[in-house]
């Protein structure tokens, strides 16, 4: 998983401390077990912090969605995002991604450019045959 330079040294220190055991947890909860979302919420005082910041609508999983969306906007391929997120399917990863306003605006601009371009008749074209006595026409 990509790490911001600000946390890389701290994580490296944790790796040194836990040793080579591949099943060891990098971070543990209060009883050396897995960290549940409830434990994380309580340890970070999530509810109080988001209310104080004026973002009481923010859910604990929203930063994960935002991080994956930012990486997608930066051009990280979907299959790499799937690996980073630990998802079993690409469709799960896709549900995490939300286009930003700029992407939506660019899509509208692309559609406008397409629609204002030279018009071409839609559907099949009838191509006349050299022989006027025929009743069938070639359709391309």
N, C-alpha and C positions, 0 to 999 in steps of 0.2 A: 504494500500500500504506500502511496506517496506520502512523504512527511514534509511538513514545512520546516525550513531550517531552524526555526525557533524551538522546535521540540525534538529535533533529531538527536542532540547530545543527551537529553534526558532519557529518551527511549533507549539509546545505546547503553546508557548506564544501567537501565533495568535489565537489558539482555545480559550484561556482564554479571549482574547479581543473580539471575535465575539459572545460569549455567546452560549446558548443552541439551537438557531434556526437551525433546520436541513437543511434549504434552504439557509442559509447564505454562502457567498463565503469566502473561506479561504484567497485567494489573489484576489485583484481587480485591474482593469485597472485604467487609469488616471481619469476616470469619475465615479469611483466606480462600473463599469460594469465588464463584463467578459474580460479576457485578450485574445485578438486575437493573432494569430501568428505574424501579422504585428506589433502590439504593443510590443510584446516580442522581435522581431527582432530589432526594433528601440531602445528599452530600454537597450538592452544588446550590442548594436552596433555590432550585429552579423557579418554583411558583412565585416566590417573593421577588426574585431578580427580574423576571419578565414583567411583573406588575409595576415594579419600580421604574423600569425602562419605558413603560407605556405600551408594551407588546404582549398583553395578557392573552391574546389570541394565538401566540406562538406556541407550537407543540415541540416536545423534546426531539422529535424525529425531523423537524423542518430543517435544521442545519445540515443534516445528512442529504436531504433532497437538494438543498442549495449547493452543497459542495459537488455533488454528482452533476448537477446542471451546469455549474461553472466549468467543470472539466469537459463536459460535452461541448459547450460553447467554445472552449479553447481548442477543440479539434480532437480530443481523445476519442478513439474508436469505441463503439458500443461494446464490443466483446472485451475490451480492456476495462471499461467501466463495470461490466458484469463481474469480472474477476475481483476488482477492487471492492465492490459492494458485497461480494460473497453470495450473489444470487445464483439460483439454479437454472434460471431461464432468462433469455433476453427480454421477454415480454415483461417480466418483473422489473428489470432495470429500466425499461422504457417508461413504465408507470411513474418512476421517480423523477423523470426529466420534465421540466416545464420551460417552454420557450420564453425568452425574455421579450420585452417590448420591441427592442431593436430587430430581433428575428422576425417578429410578426409584421413589423413595418416593411422589412426587406421582402417578405413574401408578398405583401400587397403591391409593392413597387414592381416586383417581377411579374405579377399578374397583369398590372397596368401596361407594362412594356409589351408583354405578349399580346394583349388585346388591342393595343394601338398600332401594332405592326401591320404589315401587308396582309390583307384578307385573302384567304384561300377557301374555296368552296368546301364545305364539309361533306363527308359521305363519298360514295363512289361516283366516278365520272363516266359518262357514256362516251365511248370512242366510236365515231362513225366508221363503218366499213366501206371499203372501196366499191363494193357491189351494192347498188341501191335496191336490188330485188330481194335481199335477205331480210328476214323478220327478226333475226336475233342480233343483238348488239354485244360487243365485247365490253365488259365492265372492269375497270381498274380501280 
